[in-house]
C-alpha cells in the first residue's frame, strides 16, 4: 500500500496488485477516462486500446506479459505492463509501459508501479531495460536523464529508444505485501501488437514519475 498526495489538501491511499479477468471493465473505464494527450503519449494514439483482445492482454491474459494495476478506493488509477525479449548476445531485456490517471500524475503512482515491475523482471532474469519514448514527451525524457544519465539512446523519426542496464538490486514499494516469485514465463516474446511503448525510466530507486 502506498500513499499519494493530490494537490496539497488530502492524502489518498493506493494499492498495487495483479489484475484478473474481473478487471476488464475497470481497465476499460480507466483507459476511456484518460485525456487524449495521456493516451497519445502512452499508446502513440489518441484512442486507447479497448478491444476485447487487448483488454485480455492488459488484464494479464498473455503468457508473455507481466501486468500490475494501482487502485485507489477500489478504482484503477494506474496500469503498467512489462514484456521480455532476448537482446543482442542473449541479453534478457524487459520493456515497460506505464500510464497513470491524469489526476494522479506526478504523485508517485507510476514510480511505484515501475519499481514493482522491475523487481519482478529481475526475478525472471532481466538485466536491462529498453524504453521507447516520443521525442516530444519532455517529462519522461527529463526523468530518464535524471535517473539514467548513462542510458544509451537512438533517435528514429518521432521516437527515441533508450536502453540501460538494471541495477543489481531494485527496492520494491514499501508495504506489508511482498510479491511472490512470478515464476518463469514460457519464453521471451514480443511486445503485444498495438499495446504501445511509451515508458518511464525503469529501476529508479527514488523519485516520482513526472
C-alpha positions in Angstrom: 0.0 0.0 0.0 1.3 3.4 -0.9 0.1 7.0 -0.3 -0.1 9.8 -2.8 -0.9 13.4 -2.2 -3.4 15.0 -4.6 -2.6 18.7 -4.7 -1.9 19.9 -1.2 -5.1 19.0 0.5 -5.5 15.3 1.2 -3.6 12.0 1.2 -5.0 9.2 -0.9 -4.0 5.6 -0.3 -3.3 3.3 -3.2 -2.5 -0.3 -3.6 -0.7 -2.3 -6.3 -1.8 -5.7 -7.4 -2.0 -8.0 -10.3 -5.2 -7.7 -12.3 -7.6 -10.5 -13.2 -10.4 -11.2 -15.7 -12.9 -9.3 -13.4 -10.9 -6.1 -14.0 -11.7 -5.9 -17.7 -14.5 -3.3 -17.2 -12.4 -1.3 -14.7 -9.4 -1.2 -17.1 -11.7 -0.1 -20.0 -13.2 2.7 -17.9 -9.7 3.8 -16.8 -8.5 3.9 -20.4 -11.5 5.8 -21.6 -11.1 8.4 -18.9 -7.5 9.2 -20.0 -7.0 12.6 -21.6 -6.2 12.4 -25.4 -2.7 13.7 -24.5 -2.1 11.0 -21.9 -3.4 8.3 -24.2 -1.3 9.5 -27.1 1.9 9.5 -25.0 1.3 6.0 -23.7 -0.2 4.3 -26.7 1.0 6.5 -29.5 -2.6 7.0 -30.4 -5.4 9.3 -29.2 -7.7 6.3 -28.9 -6.7 3.8 -26.2 -6.9 0.1 -27.0 -10.2 -1.2 -25.6 -11.0 -4.1 -27.8 -11.7 -7.4 -26.1 -8.4 -8.9 -27.3 -6.4 -6.0 -25.9 -8.3 -5.9 -22.7 -7.4 -9.5 -22.1 -3.7 -8.6 -22.6 -4.0 -5.5 -20.4 -5.5 -7.6 -17.7 -2.6 -10.1 -17.7 -4.1 -12.6 -20.0 -0.9 -13.1 -22.1 1.7 -15.6 -21.2 4.4 -13.1 -22.3 3.4 -10.0 -20.3 3.6 -9.1 -16.6 0.8 -6.7 -15.6 0.1 -4.6 -12.5 -2.6 -2.1 -11.6 -2.7 0.6 -9.0 -6.0 1.2 -7.3 -7.4 3.9 -5.1 -10.8 3.3 -3.4 -11.1 0.2 -5.5 -10.9 2.2 -8.7 -8.0 1.6 -11.1 -5.8 4.7 -11.2 -2.7 3.3 -12.9 -1.6 0.5 -15.2 1.8 -1.0 -16.0 3.0 -3.9 -18.1 6.3 -5.5 -19.0 7.3 -7.6 -21.9 10.5 -9.6 -22.0 12.6 -10.4 -25.1 16.1 -11.5 -25.9 18.5 -8.8 -26.9 22.0 -8.9 -28.5 24.2 -11.6 -27.2 21.3 -13.3 -25.5 20.7 -10.4 -23.1 17.4 -10.6 -21.3 15.6 -7.3 -21.9 12.4 -6.0 -20.4 10.3 -3.2 -21.9 7.9 -1.4 -19.5 4.9 0.7 -20.3 3.1 2.7 -17.6 0.2 5.1 -17.6 -1.4 6.9 -14.7 -4.8 8.6 -14.5 -4.4 12.4 -15.2 -5.4 13.4 -11.7 -2.7 11.2 -10.1 0.2 12.0 -12.4 3.4 13.3 -10.6 2.3 11.8 -7.3 4.5 8.6 -7.3 2.0 6.1 -8.6 3.9 5.5 -11.7 7.2 5.1 -9.9 5.7 2.5 -7.5 4.4 0.5 -10.5 7.7 0.6 -12.2 9.7 -0.5 -9.2 7.4 -3.5 -8.8 7.7 -4.5 -12.4 11.5 -4.1 -12.5 11.9 -6.2 -9.3 9.7 -8.9 -10.8 11.6 -8.7 -14.1 14.9 -9.2 -12.3 13.5 -12.3 -10.7 12.9 -13.6 -14.2 16.5 -12.9 -15.1 16.2 -9.5 -16.9 19.4 -7.5 -16.8 18.5 -4.5 -19.0 15.6 -2.3 -19.8 14.6 -0.7 -23.2 12.3 2.3 -23.4 10.8 3.8 -26.5 9.6 7.4 -25.9 8.1 10.0 -28.2 10.6 12.8 -28.7 8.0 15.4 -27.7 7.4 13.7 -24.3 9.7 16.1 -22.4 8.5 15.0 -18.9 9.6 11.4 -19.5 12.8 12.4 -21.3 13.8 14.6 -18.4 13.1 11.8 -15.9 15.2 9.3 -17.8 18.0 11.9 -18.0 17.7 12.4 -14.2 17.7 8.8 -13.3 19.7 7.2 -16.1 22.4 9.6 -17.1 24.4 6.8 -18.8 21.5 5.3 -20.7 22.2 5.0 -24.4 19.7 6.4 -26.9 18.9 6.2 -30.6 16.6 8.6 -32.5 14.4 7.3 -35.2 11.8 9.8 -36.5 9.5 10.8 -33.7 10.8 8.2 -31.3 13.8 7.9 -29.1 14.8 4.4 -27.9 16.7 4.3 -24.6 18.5 1.3 -23.1 20.1 0.9 -19.7 21.3 -1.9 -17.5 19.3 -2.7 -14.4 20.9 -2.2 -11.1 21.8 -5.4 -9.2 19.1 -4.8 -6.7 16.0 -2.7 -7.1 14.0 -1.8 -4.0 10.3 -2.7 -4.1 7.5 -0.5 -3.0 7.5 -0.4 0.8 4.4 -2.0 2.5 3.1 -5.1 4.2 2.6 -7.1 1.0 5.5 -9.0 -0.5 5.2 -10.1 -4.1 5.7 -13.8 -4.8 8.2 -15.0 -7.4 6.1 -14.9 -10.6 8.0 -17.9 -11.9 9.4 -18.4 -15.4 7.5 -17.4 -18.4 7.2 -19.8 -21.4 9.9 -17.7 -23.1 10.8 -14.2 -24.4 8.1 -12.7 -26.5 7.5 -9.5 -28.5 5.6 -6.6 -27.2 1.9 -7.2 -27.8 0.8 -5.6 -31.1 -0.9 -2.3 -30.6 0.0 -2.1 -26.9 2.2 1.0 -27.4 5.6 1.5 -25.8 5.7 5.0 -24.1 7.6 4.2 -21.0 9.1 5.7 -17.9 12.6 5.0 -16.7 12.7 1.6 -15.1 14.6 0.6 -12.0 14.7 4.0 -10.3 15.3 3.8 -6.6 13.8 7.1 -5.7 11.6 9.9 -7.1 8.2 10.0 -8.6 7.3 9.5 -12.3 6.6 13.0 -13.5 
